[in-house]
Amino acid sequence: MANSVLLVEDEPLLRETLAELLTEEGFEVVQAENGAEGRERLLDRAFDLVLTDIRMPEMEGTELLHHAQTIAPQTPVVIMTAFGTVDSAVEAMRRGAVDYLLKPVQFEDVLVRVNRAIEFGMLRREQRTFTEQLAESGTFHNLIGESPIMLKLFETVRMLSSVRSSVLIVGDSGTGKELFARAIHYNGVTRAKPFVAVNCGAIPENLIESELFGHRRGAFTGAVRDRVGYFEAANGGTLFLDEISTLPHPVQSSLLRVLEERVVIPVGDTRPREVDVRIIAATNQDLRDLHKEGKFREDLMYRLDVVRLELPPLRQRRHDIPLLIHHFLDSYSKQMNKRPLGVTDAAMRAMLNHDWRGNVRELENVIERAVIFTDGRAIDVSDLPFETTADDVDSEDLKQALHQYERQHIIHSLRRHNYDKAETSKHLGIGISSLYRKLDDLGVPKNIEEQDEVNGRRW
């Protein structure tokens, strides 16, 4: 389907010329001769772009911009202005216009800016969809969470989707560093290109340069053929360097050179090869501390640490534990063709109180083990591989977490029973009036079936 442009210009010759140019380039063009008419067209239908002059009778472009932001807030607006009124265009940019064109316009410049603005609008709509789905489901590209700290991280991931900047992910083992790296890659501009994950700590020191940059046949004993390194394998996409803190100093120097010059030289070769790779590095240690100890280069640290994501340990986001439990229960129940009835209150309290030193990975293992040994009954304390301890969680936190667990449990039951409330209440062991009351108290959307249909969550 052709992208649609609302062209608002009071000079008939320029308007017709621009409309003809855009139509020839495959755009669907709707013309308006002033801002008031442009506003009416916006009320009539949706557009992919508004291209408007600033100085017009009846309603100026800045006022039309204001109306566009109210009527169609996701539609980008590009302003056209004469050279002498550049200040007006700058002010329009401050108010939300995505770009401006100076008159007399250059046709090639028009096409470049129109295409760029439409691409920006598409990206903005995709980002809004991601955020809405996140708020409704508590999931974001296999990342699970509804706690404020996680929502803030998801928003950062969303913002990274339109750029290729280097990212440093810091977090304890088991917090999901690779999952975040994949979310950044697959929700961003690199999604159609390779994602290559490398555990730097698992590669022998004498092979790291060969693994990263490749080698030529005969470069060393055992190099029986040419080999492409991870950088070239990830060309155009993302290279995820886990445990970056384990890199030896000589390799740190080589990596810095690659990041600065955007070329790699395979071991045993002299010819540089261009690479265009986004680097996402991860570590469970603070690189700043390692630099002070002389173990990590400061210049490389700054190259990697353009944007930092600090992942919290699970004990700092206990409100997400019920959501994670439901996610892993569903996943492993389907894998094993089992269907546990849920988790008892005692088991939920035990898991909320547990320290989770292995973080989300430990919780996942606990649920997988419990699904194996339960069949047709809820997971109880006896199914957990750790001893329960005295409460070490604030009672209000526990109450909120249990509230969240109950909400998720009811939502999952509704989905399993095709949104049939009578069947759901029977499964839950409560009356249908009690179910309606709980739906109200727990804030479950009345149109959850429609929301699930839109978001592809219907089972």
N, C-alpha and C positions, 0 to 999 in steps of 0.2 A: 504494500500500500504506500502511495506517495506521501511524503511529509507535507503538511499543510502550513502555509504562511499567510498571516493576515498583514497586508501591506497598507499602511495608512500614510497618505501623502497628498497634500493639497495642490501640488503642481501637476496638472494632468499629463504633460509630456514625460516628466520623470517617472511618474507613477506607471504609465503604460509601458515605458521602456524597461523598467525594473521588473514589471509583471511578465513581460515577454521573455526577458532573460531567465528569470527563475522557472518559468513554465518550460522553456527549452531544456533546462537542467533537470527536469523531472519533478519539480515541486507543484503542488496544487496551490494556486494563489487566489485569495479573495481580496478584493480592493475596497478601500474606504477613503473618501476624500477629505475627511477631517476626524478629529478625536471623538466627537459625539457619535458619528456613524461607526467608528471603530469599536466604541463601547457596545453599541447595539449588536454588532457582529459577534463580539465575545459572549454576549448573553445568548445568542442563537446557537452556538456550537463551540466545540473545542478546537484549538489550533496547537501545532507543534512549536510555532514561533510567532512573535509579533515584531514586525519591522516598521517603526514609526518615525516620522519627522517630529521635531520639537516645536517649531513655530508654525501653528496652524490656527485658522479661525474656529470659533465656537468652543473648542476644547484643545488645549495644548498637549503635547506629547507627555509632559511630566504628569499632568492630571490623568491622562489615559493610563500611564504606568501605574498610578495609584489604584485605578479601577481594575486593571489587569491583575494586580497582586491580590485584590479582594475576590474577583470573579474566578480567576484561574491562577492560583499562586504557584503552580508548578510549571507554568508556561514562561520560557525565557523571553525577555524583551530586549531588542537592539534599537538604539536611538540613532537617528540621522540628524546631523546639525551642520550649519555653515561654519566656516573657519572662525569667524568672528564671535561665535557663541559657544566656544569650547567649554567655558565655565559651566554652562547649562548642562552639557553632556556629562561633565565630571560630577555635577550635583545629582544627575539622574543615576549615575553609577552608584553613588552613595545611597540612593534610595532603593536600589535593587535591580537596575538594568544590568545585563551581563556584558554588554559591549556597546561601542558607538562607532559610527562612520562619519567621516568628514566629507562635506560637499565641496566641490563636485566629486561625486563618488567614482571610484575606479571599479569597473565591473568585476575584475578578478578578485579584488579585495572584498567586494560584496559576497561573492560565492564562498570565499574562505571563511569569512566571519559568520555567515548564515549557517554553513555546515557545522562550524565549531559550536555555535550557540545551540543548535538542535541537538548535537551530541551531548552537550552539557545538560540540557533539559532532560534527555533520556536518562542520563546517569543520575540526575537529581530525583527523578521519579522512581528509579530502581532503588536508590538509597532510602527513600521514604517507605517503599514497600518492605524493604528489609527491616526497618525500624518498627513498622506496624506489626509485622509478623512476630518480631521479637517480643514486643509488648504483650501480644495475645498468647503466645505459646511458650515463652520462656526458653526458646531455643534459637540458636544462631549458628548455622552451618556446623551442626554437631556439637556446638558448645551449649552447655546447659546452665541456666542461672537466672534468677530474678532479683537477687540482692543488689542494692545500689552500687556496690563496688564492681559487680560483673556488668551491670547495665552500662556503667561508664566505660568499661573496657570494650564492650560491644560497639559503643558509639565511636570509640577511637578506631576500631577495625573498620567500621563503615566509612569514616573520614579518609582512611588510608586507601580506600578502593579506587580513588581517582588519581593516585600518584604512584611513583615507583621508588620512593625514598627507602633508604636502609632502615631496618627495624631491629632493635635489641630486645629480646624477651627474657626477662629475669624471673625466676621462680624456683621453688623447691621441686625435687623429683616428684613426679606424679601429678603436677598441677595442670598439665595439658599444654605444654609449650608447643609441641608439634601441631596439635589441633588448632591453636591460635594461628600458627604460621600458615596452615592450610586454609583457614578462614580468610586470612589476608589475601592469599594468592587467588583463591577461587571466587571471591566476591569482588575482585578488582580487575584492573586493566590487563593483568597477566593471565587471566583465567583460561584463555585458549592455548597458552604455551605450557612447556613442561614445568612440573614441580619436582625438584630433586632434593631428597633429604639425605644428609650425610652426618653420621655420628663421628665427630673428629676424635673423640676419645677411644674409639674402637679400631682406629687405623694405626698400625705400627709406625713409629716415628720415621723410619727410613723409607717408607712408602707414601707418606702424606703428600709430598709435592707431585709425585707421579699420579696419585689418585685424583688430586684436585685439578692439575693442569695438563695431564696426559703425558705420554712419552713416545719416543720414536723407537723403532725396532733396533735392538743392539745397544740401547742407552745404558743398560746395566745387565748383570747376569739375570737371566730369566725373562728379559724383555724380547720375546720371540716375534712379536708383531707390534705395529703401531697401535696405540690405544688412546681413545678420546677421554679427556678428563671430565670431572663433574661440571666444571665451568662451561665447557662447550656443550655438554649434554643438556644443560639448563638454559642454553642461549635463547634469549627472548623472554624467558620466564623467571622463575624464582629458584634460588639455591638456598636451602635451609641448612645452616651450619650449626648443628647441636654440639653442646659442650665445647664452645669456642675457646673457653679458658684453657683447654688442654693443649692448644697449638704451641709447638716449640718456637723459640724466638726467631730462628732463621725462616721458618714458614710464615710467621707473622709479617716479616719484612716482604716476602714474596706476595702475600695476600694484599698488603697495603699497596704495592706497586700495581697489582691488577686492578684494584679499586680506583686508583688514581688515573691510570692510563687506559683502562678498559681493553687491555689486550692480555693474552696469555702466551707464554712460550713453553711448549712441552719440553720435558726433560730430554736432553740429547738433541734438541733442535735449536736453531738460531733465528727462525722466522716467526715474528709475532702474529698472532691470530686474534682478530677483533671479536669481542664478546659483549653482549648487552644483557646483563643479568642483574636482577634485583636480589640483594643479599638480606636474608633474615637470619640473624644469629641468636643463639640461646645459650644461657648459662645459669647454673644454680649458685654461682659465686659473684661477688661484686667486683667488676673489672677495675673499679677505682682503687679498691684495696689491693688487688693484684699488681696494679701499676706502682703503687707505693712500695710494694715488696720487690719491685724490679722484675716481675714475672710477665708483665703485659705492656706492650708499647702504647704510650699515650696517644700518639697520632692515629694508630689503628683503632683505638678505643673510640675516639671522636668520630672517625669515619663510620663505625658501626652503630654508634649510639645517637643517630639522628632523631629517631622516635623511640621512646622506651615504653614497653609494657611491663608492668610489675604485677605478676600473677599472685593472688593471695593464697595462702594455704587453706585447706578446707575448713579448719577450725575457726577461721575468720569470716566464714560465710555459711554458718550452720543453717540459715534459713533456706539454703539451696539443697540441703541434704534430702528432704522428702521428694523434691523434684527429680534429683539424680537417681534416687531409689526407684521411683516409678519408671524412669527412662531405662535403667538397666534391667528391671523386672520385665518390662515389655520386650526388650531386645533378646534377653536370654530365654525367656519363655517361648518366643517364636523359634529361636534357633534349636531348642531342645524339644519342641512340640509339646510343651507343658503350659499349664495355666494356673500358677499360684493365685490364691484368693487375695493376696495382699500381705500386709505386715501388721502384726499385733501392736497394740499401744506400748506394751512392755518392750518389744523389740525396737520399736521406733525410738522410744526414750533412750534405750541403750545405745543406739547408733548416734543419736543426737549428742549424747554425753561422751562418746568415744573421742580419743585424741586425734585419730587419723593421721599418724605420722607419715604414712604413705600416700596421703591425700586422696584425690579422686580415683587414682589407680587402685589403691587399697580398697576403697568402697566398692568399686566395680568387681574386684576379686571376691569380696565377701558376698555380694549378691549373686554372682555366678555360682559360687559354692552352695549357697542356700537353695537356689533353684534346682540344683542337681539332687539335693537330698529332701526336698519337699515335693509332695504330689497331691494336689487337690486340697491343700490347706494353707493357711496363712503362715508366713515366716515368723517364728517365735524366737525368744532369747536363746533357747537351746540350740538353734540352728546357726548361731553366730560364733565365730572362732576366737572370741576373746571374752574375758571375764567382765561382767558389768561392774561399774564403780559407783561411788556416791555422786550425787548431782554436782557437776562442776559448770553448769550452764545457768545463766540468769533465768529465773522462772518466767519472766515476761518473754524472753527470747524463745524459751521452750514452748510456751503457749502459742506464740505466733507461728512457730515452725509446725506444730501439730495442726494448727488451723490451716496452714498451707497444705499439709499432707492430706487432710480431710477433703479440701477443695479439689486437689488433683485426683484423689481417689474417686470422687463422685464424677468428675469430668471423664475420666477413663472408663468408668462403668457406663456412662451415657453413650460413649462412642462404641463400646463393645456391644451394646444392646440397640444399636441403630437409633439412638435418641428416643427410644420408647420409654417414657417415664414410669409407666406402670410396671414394665419388665425390670427396669433399673431399680425401682424401690423394692421389688420382690427379691432381687439379687442381693441388695444391701441389707435386707431384713428390717425395713422400716415401712411405715405407711406412706401412701403417695402424698398425703397432706404434709407429712413431716419432710418428705423430699423437697416439696415446693418451698417449704419454710427454710430448709437448709440452703437451697439454691439462692434464695434471697439474702440470707445472712452471710453466706460465703462470697457473695458478689459474682456468681457464675452468670455470664451473659445470657439473657433470655433467648437471643438469636444465635446461640453457639453453633447450631447445626449449619446456619447460613455462613457464619464465619469460617467454620471448618471447610465448607465446600469451596469458598473463595481461596483459602490458604492451602488447599490440597491435603488437609489433615483428616478427611473423612475416611473411615476404615471400611 
